[in-house]
Amino acid sequence: MPTFERSIEIAASPETVWKIAADPSLIPKVFPDVISATTDRPGLAQVGQKVTVTAKVAGRRVQATTENTEVIPNKKLVLKQLPGGFMKTFVSTYTFEPTNKGTRMTSKAEYEASAGYLGKFLSVLVVNRTVKKNLELSVKNVKELAELKELPASKSG
C-alpha cells in the first residue's frame, strides 16, 4: 500500500493550524483538486463526522466520503474513506507538534487505488501522482493560510 508523508514548519500556534486543518469548509482551499466538500454536521472535526468531497482527477469528477476516526484537538486528526469512494482504501493522518517557531504539521496518506476507469496500471499512476501532488500542496496551503494575519472565514459554524 503506497504511503506519502510530508511535514512542514508553520509560524503559527497548533491551535491556529488546527482551526484550518480541522475545518471541513476549508477543504477546497487546502486541496487543489477538490471542488466541494459537504459535512453531515457543522463545526470543526469530530469523531464520526462524515465529509463528502467532490474532486477532479484526470479530468473526471470523483466523489468520496470520509469519516473522522480519531480527533485530538490541536494534536491529531485521522480520517478514513468509507466504502464506495474512488480509492479501494484511504487513511489520512495529520499531526500537529508545537515547536519553538510555531507548529510542525505532518500529513500522511496511506491508500490503495481502485482498478478504475482508466485501467489498473494507468489508474494507479494517476492516483499516485494526484495523491502526492495534493498532499504536497495541501501542507503548503495550510501553512500559507495559518500564517495570514487574519484567518479565512469558516463556513462550519
The 8 nearest C-alpha neighbors of each residue, nearest first, counted from 0:
[[1, 111, 110, 2, 109, 112, 88, 89],
 [2, 0, 110, 109, 111, 3, 127, 108],
 [1, 3, 109, 108, 0, 4, 110, 107],
 [4, 2, 108, 107, 131, 109, 1, 5],
 [3, 5, 107, 106, 108, 2, 6, 105],
 [6, 4, 106, 105, 107, 135, 7, 3],
 [7, 5, 105, 104, 106, 103, 4, 8],
 [6, 8, 104, 103, 9, 105, 138, 5],
 [9, 7, 103, 102, 104, 10, 6, 101],
 [8, 10, 102, 142, 11, 101, 103, 7],
 [11, 9, 101, 100, 146, 102, 8, 12],
 [12, 10, 101, 9, 146, 145, 102, 15],
 [11, 13, 101, 15, 14, 102, 16, 97],
 [12, 14, 16, 73, 102, 15, 17, 95],
 [15, 13, 17, 12, 73, 16, 18, 72],
 [16, 14, 12, 18, 17, 13, 11, 145],
 [15, 17, 13, 19, 18, 14, 145, 20],
 [16, 18, 14, 20, 73, 19, 15, 21],
 [19, 17, 15, 16, 21, 20, 22, 14],
 [20, 18, 17, 22, 16, 21, 141, 25],
 [19, 21, 17, 22, 18, 16, 141, 25],
 [22, 20, 44, 43, 17, 19, 18, 23],
 [21, 23, 43, 19, 24, 25, 20, 18],
 [24, 22, 26, 25, 21, 36, 155, 43],
 [23, 25, 22, 154, 26, 155, 153, 36],
 [26, 24, 28, 23, 27, 22, 29, 19],
 [25, 27, 29, 23, 28, 24, 30, 36],
 [28, 26, 33, 30, 29, 25, 35, 34],
 [29, 27, 25, 26, 30, 31, 140, 33],
 [28, 30, 137, 26, 140, 27, 141, 25],
 [31, 29, 137, 27, 33, 133, 32, 26],
 [30, 32, 33, 133, 29, 27, 28, 136],
 [33, 31, 54, 55, 30, 34, 56, 133],
 [34, 32, 54, 27, 30, 31, 35, 53],
 [33, 35, 54, 53, 27, 32, 55, 36],
 [36, 34, 53, 33, 52, 27, 37, 54],
 [37, 35, 52, 51, 53, 50, 26, 24],
 [38, 36, 51, 50, 52, 35, 39, 23],
 [37, 39, 50, 40, 49, 51, 41, 36],
 [38, 40, 49, 48, 50, 41, 37, 51],
 [41, 39, 38, 48, 42, 49, 155, 50],
 [42, 40, 155, 156, 38, 39, 43, 23],
 [41, 43, 155, 156, 44, 40, 22, 23],
 [42, 44, 22, 21, 45, 155, 23, 41],
 [45, 43, 21, 22, 42, 48, 70, 46],
 [46, 44, 48, 70, 47, 43, 67, 69],
 [47, 45, 67, 68, 48, 70, 69, 44],
 [46, 48, 67, 66, 45, 68, 49, 69],
 [49, 47, 45, 67, 46, 66, 39, 40],
 [50, 48, 66, 65, 39, 38, 47, 64],
 [49, 51, 38, 65, 64, 37, 52, 36],
 [52, 50, 64, 37, 36, 63, 38, 65],
 [51, 53, 36, 63, 62, 35, 64, 50],
 [52, 54, 62, 35, 34, 61, 33, 36],
 [55, 53, 33, 34, 32, 61, 60, 62],
 [54, 56, 60, 59, 32, 58, 61, 33],
 [57, 55, 59, 58, 54, 60, 61, 32],
 [58, 56, 59, 55, 125, 129, 60, 126],
 [57, 59, 56, 55, 60, 61, 54, 32],
 [60, 58, 55, 56, 57, 61, 54, 116],
 [61, 59, 55, 54, 56, 53, 62, 58],
 [62, 60, 54, 53, 55, 59, 85, 56],
 [61, 63, 53, 52, 84, 54, 85, 60],
 [64, 62, 84, 52, 51, 85, 65, 80],
 [63, 65, 51, 50, 81, 80, 52, 84],
 [66, 64, 80, 79, 50, 81, 49, 78],
 [65, 67, 49, 78, 79, 48, 47, 68],
 [66, 68, 78, 46, 47, 48, 77, 69],
 [67, 69, 78, 46, 77, 66, 47, 70],
 [70, 68, 77, 76, 46, 67, 71, 78],
 [69, 71, 76, 46, 75, 72, 45, 77],
 [70, 72, 75, 74, 76, 73, 69, 45],
 [73, 71, 74, 70, 75, 17, 76, 14],
 [72, 74, 17, 14, 13, 95, 71, 75],
 [75, 73, 95, 71, 72, 94, 96, 76],
 [74, 76, 94, 71, 93, 70, 95, 72],
 [75, 77, 70, 93, 69, 92, 71, 94],
 [78, 76, 92, 69, 68, 91, 67, 93],
 [79, 77, 67, 68, 91, 66, 90, 65],
 [80, 78, 90, 65, 66, 89, 81, 91],
 [79, 81, 65, 89, 64, 66, 88, 90],
 [80, 82, 65, 64, 79, 83, 84, 66],
 [83, 81, 84, 80, 87, 88, 64, 63],
 [82, 84, 81, 85, 63, 64, 86, 87],
 [85, 83, 63, 86, 82, 62, 64, 81],
 [84, 86, 63, 61, 113, 62, 87, 83],
 [87, 85, 112, 113, 88, 84, 111, 89],
 [86, 88, 113, 111, 112, 85, 89, 84],
 [89, 87, 111, 110, 86, 80, 90, 112],
 [88, 90, 110, 80, 79, 109, 86, 111],
 [91, 89, 79, 109, 78, 108, 110, 80],
 [90, 92, 108, 78, 107, 77, 109, 79],
 [93, 91, 77, 107, 76, 106, 108, 78],
 [94, 92, 106, 76, 75, 105, 77, 107],
 [93, 95, 75, 105, 74, 104, 76, 96],
 [94, 96, 104, 74, 103, 13, 75, 102],
 [97, 95, 103, 102, 98, 104, 74, 94],
 [96, 98, 102, 101, 13, 103, 95, 99],
 [99, 97, 101, 102, 100, 96, 103, 8],
 [98, 100, 101, 97, 102, 10, 103, 12],
 [99, 101, 98, 10, 102, 9, 11, 8],
 [102, 100, 10, 11, 12, 98, 9, 99],
 [103, 101, 97, 9, 98, 96, 13, 12],
 [102, 104, 8, 96, 7, 95, 9, 97],
 [105, 103, 95, 6, 7, 94, 102, 96],
 [106, 104, 6, 94, 93, 5, 103, 107],
 [105, 107, 93, 5, 4, 92, 6, 104],
 [106, 108, 4, 92, 91, 3, 93, 5],
 [109, 107, 91, 3, 2, 90, 110, 4],
 [110, 108, 2, 90, 89, 1, 91, 0],
 [111, 109, 89, 88, 0, 1, 90, 108],
 [110, 112, 88, 87, 0, 86, 89, 113],
 [111, 113, 86, 87, 123, 126, 110, 114],
 [114, 112, 87, 86, 115, 85, 111, 119],
 [115, 113, 119, 118, 122, 112, 116, 123],
 [116, 114, 113, 118, 117, 122, 119, 85],
 [115, 117, 118, 114, 122, 119, 113, 121],
 [118, 116, 122, 115, 121, 119, 114, 120],
 [117, 119, 115, 116, 121, 122, 120, 114],
 [118, 120, 114, 122, 121, 115, 123, 117],
 [121, 119, 123, 122, 118, 124, 114, 117],
 [120, 122, 124, 123, 118, 119, 117, 125],
 [123, 121, 125, 119, 117, 124, 120, 118],
 [122, 124, 126, 120, 121, 125, 112, 127],
 [125, 123, 121, 127, 122, 126, 128, 120],
 [124, 126, 122, 128, 127, 123, 129, 121],
 [125, 127, 129, 123, 128, 124, 122, 130],
 [128, 126, 124, 130, 129, 125, 123, 131],
 [127, 129, 125, 131, 126, 130, 132, 124],
 [130, 128, 126, 132, 127, 131, 125, 133],
 [131, 129, 133, 127, 132, 128, 126, 134],
 [130, 132, 134, 128, 129, 133, 127, 135],
 [133, 131, 129, 135, 134, 130, 128, 136],
 [134, 132, 136, 130, 135, 131, 137, 30],
 [133, 135, 137, 131, 132, 136, 130, 138],
 [136, 134, 132, 133, 137, 138, 131, 5],
 [135, 137, 139, 133, 134, 138, 140, 132],
 [136, 138, 140, 29, 30, 134, 139, 135],
 [137, 139, 141, 140, 136, 135, 142, 134],
 [140, 138, 142, 136, 137, 141, 143, 135],
 [139, 141, 137, 143, 142, 29, 138, 136],
 [142, 140, 138, 144, 143, 139, 145, 137],
 [143, 141, 139, 145, 140, 9, 144, 146],
 [142, 144, 140, 146, 141, 145, 139, 147],
 [143, 145, 141, 147, 146, 142, 140, 150],
 [146, 144, 142, 147, 143, 16, 141, 11],
 [145, 147, 143, 144, 11, 142, 10, 148],
 [148, 146, 149, 144, 145, 150, 143, 151],
 [147, 149, 146, 150, 145, 144, 151, 11],
 [150, 148, 147, 151, 146, 145, 144, 152],
 [149, 151, 147, 152, 144, 148, 145, 19],
 [152, 150, 153, 149, 144, 25, 147, 19],
 [153, 151, 150, 154, 149, 25, 155, 24],
 [154, 152, 155, 24, 151, 156, 25, 22],
 [153, 155, 24, 156, 152, 25, 42, 41],
 [156, 154, 42, 41, 153, 24, 22, 43],
 [155, 42, 154, 41, 153, 43, 24, 22]]
